[in-house]
Amino acid sequence: MNDVLRAIMERRSIRKYSDRPVKREDIETVLQAGLYAPTGGDAEPWHFGVLSDREMIDALDEKARAAMRASGIDRIVAMGENPKYRIFFGAPVVIMIYGEKVLRKTGTHLSALADCSAAIQNMQLAAFSLGLGTCWIGLIRYLFPADRCMAPEGYDPLYAMTLGYSAGPEAIRPRSRREGTVTWF
Ligand SMILES: Cc1cc2nc3c(=O)[nH]c(=O)nc-3n(C[C@H](O)[C@H](O)[C@H](O)COP(=O)(O)O)c2cc1C
């Protein structure tokens, strides 16, 4: 199996991180991989915010969990109330992903959510290739109605991604995928 396929098959969401800091050049490489994702109409409708300050990450984690507790959705409230739960799992780096709100290039259909998602997948695979763990964080969305998470003007916060060295067993569940999700016509 080549390195690209191995990264795709073996990457797992990492939910336990060590305190070991991530080198700035590795963070830059991961971001660079995101920037090379395909985008509809070549629009690159994204912006990335890098958090590597422990206090800043923990403050955002606390705010996000408070928003989960206030969501009114039983499962989400229960997660937010779990004293052991941290939305960023103690990761030393969190990358915020922001999508551009409006058409920048005339005639181009802006598909920021798809484009940003492609960037996140690229970043996850690049991080894996560097021996780093990641987790895509969609639950941060409960915070967005109240807090734009430092999104620049003209952009919406969409997702977060944790980044750091794994502190636990990487495979948290067996590597298997649902059957019957492909039809050959
Ligand atoms: C859009 C999206 C949102 C996600 N949000 C979260 C999240 O908020 N918290 C979390 O722990 N995992 C989150 N995940 C990770 C998934 O749970 C994970 O990718 C899935 O269970 C498959 O496991 P794997 O990544 O180890 O292959 C998210 C994944 C995606 C694609």
The ligand as a Gaussian input file, in Angstrom:
#p B3LYP/6-31G(d) Opt

LIG

0 1
 C      -18.498000      16.875000      10.042000
 C      -17.863000      16.109000      11.168000
 C      -18.032000      16.525000      12.466000
 C      -17.431000      15.834000      13.523000
 N      -17.561000      16.316000      14.796000
 C      -16.977000      15.663000      15.816000
 C      -17.029000      16.210000      17.140000
 O      -17.580000      17.279000      17.390000
 N      -16.419000      15.507000      18.130000
 C      -15.758000      14.325000      17.896000
 O      -15.243000      13.741000      18.848000
 N      -15.668000      13.796000      16.646000
 C      -16.243000      14.456000      15.611000
 N      -16.110000      13.980000      14.328000
 C      -15.308000      12.755000      14.089000
 C      -16.167000      11.537000      13.750000
 O      -16.853000      11.107000      14.902000
 C      -15.249000      10.456000      13.185000
 O      -14.613000      10.905000      12.019000
 C      -16.017000       9.167000      12.863000
 O      -16.546000       8.591000      14.025000
 C      -15.113000       8.137000      12.163000
 O      -13.999000       7.810000      12.976000
 P      -12.506000       8.031000      12.455000
 O      -12.340000       9.515000      12.162000
 O      -11.627000       7.566000      13.565000
 O      -12.343000       7.218000      11.194000
 C      -16.675000      14.660000      13.263000
 C      -16.482000      14.247000      11.933000
 C      -17.042000      14.983000      10.906000
 C      -16.773000      14.542000       9.486000

